[in-house]
Amino acid sequence: MIAYVARLAFGKLLVEDSRSFSSRPSKGSSARLRSCDSGLISVFAVRILDLLRLALPRPRRRSRQRPARGPVIVRESRRNERQRLMADDRDIGNDRRPWTADDRLDAAAFHRNHVAIWTVLEKFLRGKTGDVLEAGSGTGQHVAFFARHSPGITWWPTDLNDHHLRSIAAWTAHENLANVRPPRRIDLSNPGQLAEMNEGSGALLAVFCANVIHIAPWRVAEGLFAGAAHCLRPDGRLFLYGPFKRDGRHTAPSNEAFDAGLRNTNPEWGVRDVDEVAALAQHNGLTLAEITDMPANNLILTFERRSE
Ligand SMILES: C[S@@+](CC[C@H](N)C(=O)[O-])C[C@H]1O[C@@H](n2cnc3c(N)ncnc32)[C@H](O)[C@@H]1O
């Protein structure tokens, strides 16, 4: 293209040159010399242009877009990306990555689920004061977000993992939240630890636990329910977020695949059934009061004290 334009420009100059020469009165040898000069220049210029054309990179032709016809084909890479995102929704273990230079971790799933979860919690917490404990807080993003939206509530984040405890503290400091207590190390499989922590705070208004009981042995669910039953005040609630089976069946193929992956990682892990969790609640004096559908085939199970 460049060579073509240059050739045109040069050619134009040469033509104009030759025209100006020919428009001048031609006189013998000087006219021949000029015409000879112009011929030489022309040959020389073409040679330079050829060299230029060889030296310069060829511009790539733009492929014309074809009009859309038939179904859109989802490429394999995009399908894998979708599956990866679906898996991320369930496990912060794989997508943990440093957020900044401090200890804050970022879970991709948080960005997709925190608003939906908050709409359920907020309905119960609105206008109330008291203490809410989060079991298995992970990165600490949920507790930070919820605390920012509920200044009347004191939040108690907990986790087993030291890495996560540091992230929770870093998020609280970053958000400058006065209504979040320092994160505490609690092993949910030990119900005594949850009860022990509560002694200082009085009875809890709520316990919130997201994405924990399927990525842990069943004894963690047992400890959670026993601890919550001990700590909740009479009007308190336990909110449990995650994927669940209904009547022994998975609610979506993605949940089934996720469950198989969990059990493959650890035979003690796995997506729990709503009925078995409800039975565990009953055993601890709690009752399943509400089931709320959440995005990406998750649920929030809400438990309250069983009225005698
Ligand atoms: C998949 S993450 C979910 C974190 C967070 N709730 C969320 O939804 O983003 C599971 C969390 O449970 C914690 N956890 C696992 N076993 C636990 C146990 N026995 N006691 C307390 N926390 C536990 C892990 O350290 C991790 O932070």
The ligand as a Gaussian input file, in Angstrom:
#p B3LYP/6-31G(d) Opt

LIG

0 1
 C      -15.599000     -22.493000      50.727000
 S      -15.092000     -21.499000      52.050000
 C      -16.456000     -20.406000      52.243000
 C      -16.050000     -19.100000      52.829000
 C      -17.136000     -18.043000      52.937000
 N      -18.149000     -18.402000      53.843000
 C      -17.715000     -17.755000      51.586000
 O      -18.847000     -18.175000      51.309000
 O      -17.049000     -17.121000      50.783000
 C      -15.176000     -22.591000      53.444000
 C      -14.617000     -21.970000      54.697000
 O      -14.892000     -22.835000      55.773000
 C      -13.753000     -22.885000      56.608000
 N      -13.788000     -24.138000      57.365000
 C      -13.620000     -25.379000      56.899000
 N      -13.688000     -26.261000      57.902000
 C      -13.927000     -25.558000      59.035000
 C      -14.102000     -25.911000      60.414000
 N      -14.034000     -27.174000      60.809000
 N      -14.311000     -24.922000      61.287000
 C      -14.385000     -23.633000      60.905000
 N      -14.228000     -23.245000      59.622000
 C      -13.986000     -24.198000      58.694000
 C      -12.586000     -22.788000      55.636000
 O      -11.409000     -22.370000      56.282000
 C      -13.112000     -21.773000      54.655000
 O      -12.793000     -20.473000      55.021000

